[in-house]
Amino acid sequence: MSTSAADDVYLIKVKQGNTELGTIEFKLWPGVAPLHAAFFAARVAEGYYNGSAFHRVIPGFMIQGGDPNSKDKPRETWGTGGYPEKVKAEFSDKKHVRGVISAARTNDPNSFGGQFFICVGDATFLDKQYTAFGEVISGMEVADAIVNSPRDSRDNPLEKIEMTITKKSDKK
């Protein structure tokens, strides 16, 4: 049975050291941000995110991850890497509220290169300035555990929080 991209469910399996923190399930919004959704889905299919970290956590705001530098490069480079291809902004009326997945970027709104963040609190001050492209459908307790991890003065978790992202099988 074929489904549309809007029906696809993705899984972020999260671990910290040898401890499994759980799984975050989410859907992309191809009808809202088609370029971002397609880019993200393609990177998931390639295994691009596997082994990368949630490298920035700010309680009440968001958790950020997906930087390939966080796989095997020095910590001071985490947050500075990305895919060579960049995606242009796709601002919409979607609000940055708890559970929304959005595109991390530099000061250039057209610089999304794969890093993303999950809002753990409402962040509507980001509306129409950052591209929201998906939403968590279950597992926000895992995001809450991540955001409450001990962190340094730069909001980097003290211990690496690693992710593996896959597309959920159509089979139960």
N, CA, C and O of each residue as an XYZ file, in Angstrom:
688
protein
N       0.840     -1.190      0.000
C       0.000      0.000      0.000
C       0.878      1.243      0.000
O       1.771      1.372      0.838
N       0.641      2.129     -0.902
C       1.436      3.343     -1.026
C       0.810      4.456     -0.185
O      -0.412      4.582     -0.105
N       1.667      5.251      0.432
C       1.183      6.394      1.204
C       1.894      7.641      0.706
O       2.941      7.552      0.064
N       1.333      8.787      0.997
C       1.984     10.031      0.603
C       3.076     10.368      1.608
O       3.102      9.831      2.715
N       3.974     11.258      1.214
C       5.059     11.672      2.102
C       4.520     12.281      3.390
O       5.169     12.202      4.433
N       3.341     12.886      3.323
C       2.750     13.490      4.512
C       2.366     12.439      5.544
O       2.228     12.749      6.727
N       2.193     11.200      5.104
C       1.823     10.124      6.024
C       3.034      9.405      6.612
O       2.889      8.616      7.546
N       4.219      9.664      6.079
C       5.418      8.980      6.552
C       5.739      9.381      7.986
O       5.629     10.548      8.362
N       6.134      8.395      8.771
C       6.539      8.622     10.156
C       8.023      8.302     10.260
O       8.502      7.316      9.700
N       8.729      9.136     10.973
C      10.163      8.968     11.184
C      10.433      8.757     12.665
O       9.669      9.203     13.522
N      11.531      8.070     12.949
C      11.906      7.745     14.320
C      13.295      8.281     14.615
O      14.230      8.063     13.844
N      13.426      8.981     15.729
C      14.744      9.377     16.222
C      14.998      8.524     17.461
O      14.375      8.736     18.502
N      15.901      7.571     17.352
C      16.300      6.761     18.506
C      17.472      7.473     19.160
O      18.445      7.833     18.499
N      17.363      7.671     20.477
C      18.319      8.502     21.193
C      18.998      7.700     22.289
O      18.354      6.949     23.021
N      20.326      7.874     22.390
C      21.061      7.251     23.487
C      22.117      8.210     24.002
O      22.628      9.066     23.280
N      22.424      8.033     25.278
C      23.475      8.817     25.923
C      24.421      7.816     26.560
O      24.074      7.164     27.545
N      25.613      7.695     26.001
C      26.520      6.636     26.439
C      25.903      5.295     26.079
O      25.534      5.065     24.927
N      25.789      4.407     27.064
C      25.166      3.099     26.832
C      23.691      3.081     27.204
O      23.048      2.033     27.141
N      23.151      4.229     27.588
C      21.764      4.313     28.039
C      20.846      4.758     26.903
O      21.039      5.823     26.316
N      19.846      3.931     26.602
C      18.826      4.296     25.612
C      17.867      5.284     26.275
O      17.276      4.973     27.310
N      17.711      6.458     25.693
C      16.796      7.458     26.251
C      15.383      7.309     25.708
O      14.430      7.795     26.317
N      15.240      6.637     24.563
C      13.918      6.429     23.991
C      13.858      6.865     22.539
O      14.879      7.103     21.894
N      12.633      6.963     22.044
C      12.396      7.264     20.633
C      11.417      8.422     20.491
O      10.396      8.485     21.176
N      11.749      9.324     19.599
C      10.874     10.436     19.233
C      10.303     10.112     17.854
O      11.059      9.884     16.909
N       8.976     10.090     17.731
C       8.322      9.866     16.432
C       7.849     11.211     15.899
O       7.333     12.046     16.643
N       8.035     11.405     14.597
C       7.606     12.676     14.012
C       7.179     12.499     12.567
O       7.480     11.498     11.918
N       6.468     13.507     12.091
C       6.055     13.588     10.688
C       6.610     14.880     10.101
O       6.745     15.893     10.786
N       6.924     14.810      8.827
C       7.337     16.001      8.089
C       6.103     16.687      7.515
O       5.036     16.081      7.415
N       6.252     17.935      7.143
C       5.165     18.711      6.549
C       5.501     19.065      5.094
O       5.853     20.210      4.814
N       5.400     18.111      4.168
C       5.719     18.434      2.774
C       4.766     19.453      2.157
O       5.131     20.129      1.195
N       3.563     19.575      2.686
C       2.620     20.564      2.178
C       2.926     21.973      2.643
O       2.442     22.941      2.057
N       3.729     22.098      3.697
C       4.081     23.396      4.270
C       5.471     23.836      3.810
O       5.676     24.989      3.431
N       6.406     22.916      3.849
C       7.805     23.208      3.504
C       8.345     22.072      2.634
O       9.149     21.263      3.097
N       7.902     22.012      1.368
C       8.260     20.870      0.523
C       9.755     20.678      0.305
O      10.226     19.542      0.270
N      10.506     21.756      0.160
C      11.950     21.619     -0.058
C      12.649     21.071      1.182
O      13.513     20.200      1.080
N      12.272     21.582      2.348
C      12.869     21.115      3.602
C      12.494     19.667      3.888
O      13.340     18.867      4.288
N      11.223     19.332      3.682
C      10.775     17.958      3.933
C      11.504     16.983      3.012
O      11.948     15.925      3.458
N      11.628     17.328      1.740
C      12.310     16.446      0.786
C      13.796     16.321      1.117
O      14.354     15.225      1.059
N      14.428     17.421      1.459
C      15.847     17.413      1.830
C      16.067     16.514      3.045
O      16.960     15.667      3.050
N      15.241     16.712      4.075
C      15.388     15.949      5.315
C      15.153     14.461      5.063
O      15.925     13.623      5.528
N      14.095     14.133      4.332
C      13.790     12.727      4.028
C      14.940     12.076      3.260
O      15.281     10.922      3.518
N      15.533     12.801      2.330
C      16.662     12.263      1.560
C      17.871     12.019      2.453
O      18.563     11.013      2.295
N      18.132     12.922      3.384
C      19.265     12.733      4.299
C      19.019     11.538      5.223
O      19.944     10.781      5.518
N      17.778     11.368      5.679
C      17.451     10.200      6.510
C      17.709      8.924      5.717
O      18.311      7.984      6.236
N      17.261      8.883      4.472
C      17.442      7.691      3.629
C      18.920      7.359      3.431
O      19.279      6.189      3.294
N      19.774      8.375      3.417
C      21.223      8.180      3.267
C      21.907      7.768      4.568
O      23.061      7.339      4.548
N      21.204      7.893      5.705
C      21.838      7.636      6.995
C      22.676      8.810      7.483
O      23.508      8.657      8.378
N      22.456      9.970      6.897
C      23.243     11.176      7.191
C      23.271     11.527      8.680
O      24.312     11.927      9.201
N      22.152     11.383      9.357
C      22.059     11.805     10.752
C      22.570     10.760     11.744
O      22.851     11.091     12.896
N      22.692      9.528     11.319
C      23.035      8.447     12.242
C      24.419      8.651     12.852
O      25.417      8.792     12.145
N      24.451      8.662     14.183
C      25.691      8.876     14.914
C      25.961     10.324     15.254
O      26.910     10.623     15.980
N      25.132     11.242     14.736
C      25.300     12.649     15.104
C      24.621     12.889     16.449
O      23.921     12.024     16.975
N      24.845     14.081     16.991
C      24.403     14.372     18.355
C      23.391     15.512     18.409
O      23.294     16.341     17.504
N      22.646     15.514     19.507
C      21.940     16.723     19.922
C      23.011     17.513     20.670
O      23.344     17.190     21.810
N      23.546     18.541     20.031
C      24.711     19.243     20.559
C      24.378     20.544     21.287
O      25.263     21.156     21.884
N      23.132     20.971     21.247
C      22.734     22.226     21.898
C      21.376     22.018     22.537
O      20.426     21.598     21.876
N      21.287     22.313     23.830
C      20.034     22.111     24.567
C      19.771     23.339     25.437
O      20.616     23.745     26.235
N      18.590     23.920     25.269
C      18.227     25.104     26.045
C      16.854     24.862     26.664
O      15.843     24.897     25.961
N      16.808     24.614     27.994
C      15.528     24.343     28.655
C      14.498     25.438     28.377
O      14.812     26.629     28.365
N      13.260     24.997     28.154
C      12.173     25.916     27.864
C      12.143     26.392     26.427
O      11.221     27.103     26.028
N      13.149     26.004     25.638
C      13.255     26.500     24.266
C      13.370     25.356     23.263
O      12.395     25.046     22.578
N      14.555     24.712     23.158
C      14.718     23.719     22.098
C      15.923     22.820     22.329
O      16.781     23.084     23.171
N      15.950     21.722     21.528
C      17.119     20.854     21.414
C      17.532     20.874     19.946
O      16.688     20.757     19.057
N      18.832     21.022     19.695
C      19.327     21.135     18.320
C      20.312     20.023     18.033
O      21.128     19.667     18.883
N      20.231     19.473     16.822
C      21.163     18.419     16.434
C      21.263     18.271     14.938
O      20.755     19.086     14.168
N      21.945     17.188     14.543
C      22.065     16.863     13.135
C      23.329     17.349     12.462
O      23.444     17.260     11.240
N      24.287     17.864     13.228
C      25.547     18.319     12.650
C      26.467     17.121     12.430
O      26.776     16.405     13.383
N      26.915     16.884     11.181
C      27.806     15.747     10.949
C      29.132     15.859     11.703
O      29.777     14.844     11.967
N      29.546     17.084     12.051
C      30.777     17.243     12.836
C      30.678     16.536     14.178
O      31.693     16.127     14.741
N      29.456     16.389     14.695
C      29.279     15.785     16.021
C      29.461     14.272     16.006
O      29.423     13.634     17.059
N      29.658     13.694     14.830
C      29.906     12.249     14.757
C      31.317     11.916     15.228
O      31.504     11.009     16.040
N      32.312     12.646     14.721
C      33.697     12.251     14.998
C      34.696     13.403     15.010
O      35.905     13.168     15.019
N      34.216     14.629     15.011
C      35.121     15.780     15.026
C      35.164     16.376     16.438
O      34.301     16.072     17.262
N      36.161     17.221     16.722
C      36.271     17.827     18.055
C      35.008     18.603     18.434
O      34.359     19.215     17.587
N      34.678     18.562     19.725
C      33.463     19.211     20.226
C      33.358     20.675     19.824
O      32.264     21.171     19.552
N      34.488     21.366     19.788
C      34.430     22.797     19.463
C      33.933     23.059     18.043
O      33.598     24.197     17.712
N      33.879     22.030     17.202
C      33.347     22.200     15.839
C      31.867     21.849     15.745
O      31.232     22.106     14.722
N      31.312     21.260     16.810
C      29.905     20.862     16.772
C      29.037     22.109     16.623
O      29.241     23.110     17.310
N      28.083     22.031     15.728
C      27.193     23.162     15.472
C      27.624     23.992     14.280
O      26.910     24.907     13.871
N      28.790     23.681     13.716
C      29.296     24.469     12.589
C      29.253     23.717     11.261
O      29.557     24.295     10.217
N      28.884     22.449     11.285
C      28.891     21.642     10.068
C      27.531     21.552      9.405
O      26.519     21.996      9.947
N      27.535     20.972      8.230
C      26.282     20.781      7.513
C      26.513     20.173      6.149
O      27.647     20.006      5.699
N      25.433     19.853      5.516
C      25.445     19.281      4.174
C      25.874     20.369      3.193
O      25.525     21.534      3.388
N      26.625     20.022      2.139
C      27.062     21.057      1.189
C      25.901     21.799      0.515
O      25.975     23.008      0.293
N      24.836     21.071      0.193
C      23.653     21.683     -0.429
C      22.875     22.453      0.637
O      22.660     21.943      1.737
N      22.456     23.667      0.320
C      21.656     24.480      1.239
C      20.237     24.613      0.686
O      20.013     24.540     -0.522
N      19.293     24.807      1.598
C      17.884     24.903      1.219
C      17.381     26.310      1.529
O      17.645     26.853      2.602
N      16.659     26.887      0.585
C      16.104     28.228      0.771
C      14.948     28.197      1.762
O      14.223     27.207      1.863
N      14.793     29.281      2.480
C      13.742     29.409      3.486
C      12.358     29.184      2.883
O      12.087     29.559      1.743
N      11.492     28.564      3.679
C      10.087     28.351      3.307
C       9.233     28.757      4.513
O       8.639     27.909      5.179
N       9.183     30.040      4.778
C       8.424     30.525      5.921
C       6.934     30.306      5.687
O       6.452     30.377      4.557
N       6.213     30.039      6.772
C       4.781     29.757      6.668
C       4.065     30.336      7.881
O       4.667     31.012      8.716
N       2.781     30.058      7.958
C       1.990     30.493      9.106
C       2.069     29.509     10.271
O       1.462     29.750     11.315
N       2.799     28.409     10.116
C       2.942     27.431     11.204
C       3.673     28.091     12.368
O       4.675     28.781     12.178
N       3.166     27.872     13.554
C       3.739     28.451     14.770
C       4.826     27.545     15.333
O       4.723     26.320     15.262
N       5.858     28.145     15.887
C       6.913     27.408     16.581
C       6.445     27.170     18.019
O       6.731     27.947     18.930
N       5.723     26.078     18.182
C       5.208     25.690     19.492
C       5.838     24.355     19.878
O       6.531     23.728     19.077
N       5.593     23.936     21.096
C       6.156     22.687     21.598
C       5.899     21.549     20.607
O       4.769     21.338     20.168
N       6.960     20.826     20.264
C       6.859     19.684     19.372
C       7.136     19.980     17.911
O       7.248     19.051     17.111
N       7.249     21.242     17.543
C       7.531     21.589     16.145
C       9.013     21.356     15.846
O       9.885     21.634     16.669
N       9.269     20.839     14.642
C      10.634     20.637     14.155
C      10.917     21.730     13.137
O      10.121     21.978     12.232
N      12.066     22.381     13.301
C      12.385     23.527     12.461
C      13.838     23.469     12.000
O      14.662     22.742     12.554
N      14.118     24.249     10.980
C      15.436     24.283     10.353
C      16.376     25.221     11.098
O      16.099     26.414     11.223
N      17.495     24.676     11.597
C      18.552     25.522     12.142
C      19.306     26.127     10.958
O      19.356     25.541      9.876
N      19.884     27.294     11.176
C      20.576     27.983     10.085
C      21.528     29.018     10.656
O      21.554     29.254     11.864
N      22.310     29.634      9.777
C      23.143     30.768     10.163
C      22.266     32.022     10.096
O      21.040     31.925     10.045
N      22.893     33.186     10.097
C      22.126     34.433      9.955
C      21.461     34.549      8.593
O      20.539     35.345      8.413
N      21.926     33.760      7.639
C      21.329     33.737      6.303
C      20.110     32.817      6.328
O      20.260     31.618      6.561
N      18.909     33.344      6.095
C      17.711     32.496      6.163
C      17.705     31.356      5.148
O      16.944     30.400      5.295
N      18.545     31.451      4.122
C      18.608     30.424      3.076
C      19.782     29.468      3.276
O      20.331     28.951      2.303
N      20.170     29.230      4.528
C      21.377     28.443      4.799
C      21.117     27.106      5.492
O      22.045     26.529      6.057
N      19.886     26.597      5.466
C      19.617     25.296      6.085
C      20.447     24.230      5.391
O      20.349     24.034      4.180
N      21.275     23.536      6.187
C      22.123     22.478      5.659
C      21.974     21.176      6.409
O      22.875     20.338      6.386
N      20.836     20.993      7.079
C      20.560     19.718      7.721
C      20.385     19.771      9.220
O      19.663     18.945      9.779
N      21.030     20.728      9.901
C      20.812     20.809     11.342
C      19.368     21.239     11.596
O      18.801     22.040     10.853
N      18.799     20.697     12.646
C      17.400     20.972     12.954
C      17.240     21.126     14.453
O      18.125     20.769     15.230
N      16.096     21.661     14.842
C      15.791     21.720     16.270
C      14.342     21.340     16.500
O      13.482     21.485     15.632
N      14.108     20.848     17.707
C      12.765     20.500     18.166
C      12.426     21.456     19.292
O      13.155     21.542     20.280
N      11.328     22.171     19.148
C      10.888     23.086     20.204
C      10.382     22.280     21.398
O       9.516     21.418     21.247
N      10.921     22.562     22.581
C      10.415     21.927     23.803
C       9.508     22.884     24.560
O       8.885     22.507     25.553
N       9.437     24.101     24.096
C       8.529     25.108     24.618
C       8.080     25.961     23.440
O       8.601     25.821     22.333
N       7.125     26.834     23.675
C       6.677     27.716     22.605
C       7.783     28.725     22.285
O       8.394     29.294     23.189
N       8.029     28.936     21.012
C       9.076     29.853     20.550
C       8.538     30.655     19.366
O       9.158     30.723     18.305
N       7.375     31.257     19.574
C       6.702     31.941     18.467
C       7.479     33.155     17.958
O       7.174     33.676     16.885
N       8.480     33.612     18.717
C       9.330     34.699     18.232
C      10.140     34.268     17.001
O      10.719     35.107     16.311
N      10.177     32.952     16.730
C      10.864     32.431     15.541
C       9.953     32.358     14.313
O      10.425     32.141     13.197
N       8.648     32.541     14.525
C       7.697     32.417     13.417
C       8.071     33.352     12.274
O       8.438     34.508     12.484
N       7.966     32.815     11.049
C       8.257     33.543      9.811
C       9.700     34.043      9.732
O      10.021     34.919      8.929
N      10.576     33.468     10.586
C      12.009     33.749     10.511
C      12.808     32.456     10.365
O      13.943     32.465      9.887
N      12.204     31.353     10.781
C      12.793     30.019     10.665
C      11.747     29.115     10.025
O      10.548     29.320     10.209
N      12.200     28.120      9.276
C      11.287     27.242      8.555
C      10.883     26.051      9.409
O      11.701     25.175      9.691
N       9.615     26.020      9.821
C       9.051     24.858     10.510
C       8.702     23.827      9.439
O       8.034     24.148      8.456
N       9.162     22.575      9.636
C       8.921     21.583      8.583
C       8.432     20.235      9.088
O       8.401     19.270      8.325
N       8.047     20.147     10.363
C       7.521     18.888     10.874
C       7.068     19.023     12.310
O       7.177     20.083     12.927
N       6.547     17.897     12.835
C       6.088     17.911     14.225
C       6.240     16.537     14.851
O       6.092     15.504     14.200
N       6.542     16.567     16.146
C       6.635     15.346     16.935
C       5.225     14.829     17.171
O       4.327     15.597     17.517
N       5.028     13.518     16.982
C       3.712     12.924     17.245
C       3.732     12.053     18.497
O       2.676     11.753     19.052
N       4.910     11.645     18.947
C       5.048     10.978     20.248
C       6.512     11.008     20.657
O       7.410     11.089     19.819
N       6.729     10.942     21.958
C       8.087     10.908     22.476
C       8.627     12.236     22.970
O       9.840     12.386     23.119
N       7.758     13.203     23.227
C       8.259     14.480     23.740
C       8.928     14.320     25.105
O       9.735     15.162     25.498
N       8.599     13.246     25.831
C       9.285     13.008     27.105
C      10.773     12.743     26.874
O      11.598     13.033     27.741
N      11.114     12.198     25.716
C      12.527     11.979     25.369
C      13.194     13.330     25.106
O      14.309     13.573     25.567
N      12.522     14.196     24.374
C      13.044     15.548     24.134
C      13.222     16.292     25.453
O      14.196     17.025     25.629
N      12.281     16.104     26.382
C      12.392     16.745     27.695
C      13.601     16.218     28.464
O      14.293     16.987     29.131
N      13.860     14.916     28.375
C      15.038     14.333     29.037
C      16.319     14.905     28.427
O      17.278     15.196     29.143
N      16.330     15.060     27.111
C      17.507     15.615     26.430
C      17.756     17.048     26.882
O      18.879     17.402     27.239
N      16.716     17.870     26.867
C      16.891     19.290     27.177
C      17.299     19.513     28.631
O      17.890     20.541     28.962
N      16.983     18.552     29.495
C      17.335     18.687     30.907
C      18.658     18.026     31.263
O      18.998     17.915     32.441
N      19.405     17.586     30.261
C      20.727     17.005     30.501
C      21.679     18.074     31.030
O      21.576     19.239     30.646
N      22.603     17.688     31.909
C      23.612     18.660     32.354
C      24.357     19.220     31.134
O      24.690     18.488     30.203
N      24.611     20.536     31.162
C      25.231     21.191     30.010
C      26.257     22.222     30.476
O      26.281     22.627     31.638
N      27.093     22.628     29.538
C      28.112     23.624     29.857
C      27.567     25.037     29.622
O      26.381     25.217     29.345
N      28.435     26.019     29.734
C      28.009     27.420     29.606
C      27.599     27.786     28.180
O      27.009     28.843     27.956
N      27.911     26.913     27.211
C      27.516     27.151     25.813
C      26.291     26.319     25.430
O      25.965     26.202     24.249
N      25.620     25.748     26.416
C      24.411     24.930     26.230
C      24.685     23.618     25.504
O      23.787     23.049     24.884
N      25.921     23.138     25.581
C      26.281     21.839     25.015
C      26.170     20.776     26.100
O      26.726     20.956     27.184
N      25.463     19.662     25.839
C      25.392     18.595     26.844
C      26.798     18.122     27.220
O      27.681     18.030     26.367
N      26.992     17.826     28.502
C      28.304     17.380     28.962
C      28.659     16.011     28.404
O      29.826     15.724     28.139
N      27.648     15.167     28.227
C      27.857     13.843     27.651
C      27.119     13.780     26.315
O      25.984     14.244     26.204
N      27.768     13.205     25.303
C      27.176     13.137     23.965
C      25.824     12.435     23.988
O      25.673     11.367     24.582
N      24.844     13.050     23.332
C      23.503     12.488     23.174
C      23.349     12.172     21.692
O      23.136     13.064     20.872
N      23.459     10.894     21.366
C      23.547     10.439     19.980
C      22.185     10.049     19.415
O      21.316      9.548     20.128
N      22.024     10.292     18.111
C      20.760      9.960     17.447
C      20.973      9.015     16.274
O      22.040      8.971     15.662
N      19.926      8.269     15.988
C      19.798      7.494     14.759
C      18.400      7.792     14.240
O      17.424      7.602     14.965
N      18.284      8.252     13.002
C      16.973      8.588     12.442
C      16.664      7.638     11.295
O      17.470      7.456     10.382
N      15.488      7.040     11.361
C      15.034      6.132     10.311
C      13.581      6.436      9.976
O      12.859      7.059     10.754
N      13.177      5.984      8.805
C      11.770      6.057      8.421
C      11.102      4.814      8.982
O      11.604      3.701      8.827
N       9.966      5.014      9.633
C       9.235      3.891     10.211
C       8.678      3.018      9.091
O       8.145      3.523      8.103
N       8.805      1.725      9.255
C       8.306      0.777      8.260
C       6.791      0.829      8.207
O       6.127      1.092      9.209
N       6.255      0.576      7.022
C       4.802      0.491      6.885
C       4.263     -0.733      7.603
O       3.073     -0.802      7.909
N       5.134     -1.704      7.875
C       4.714     -2.925      8.574
C       4.681     -2.657     10.065
O       5.543     -1.961     10.603
N       3.700     -3.203     10.715
C       3.548     -2.993     12.157
C       4.508     -3.854     12.938
O       4.520     -3.807     14.168
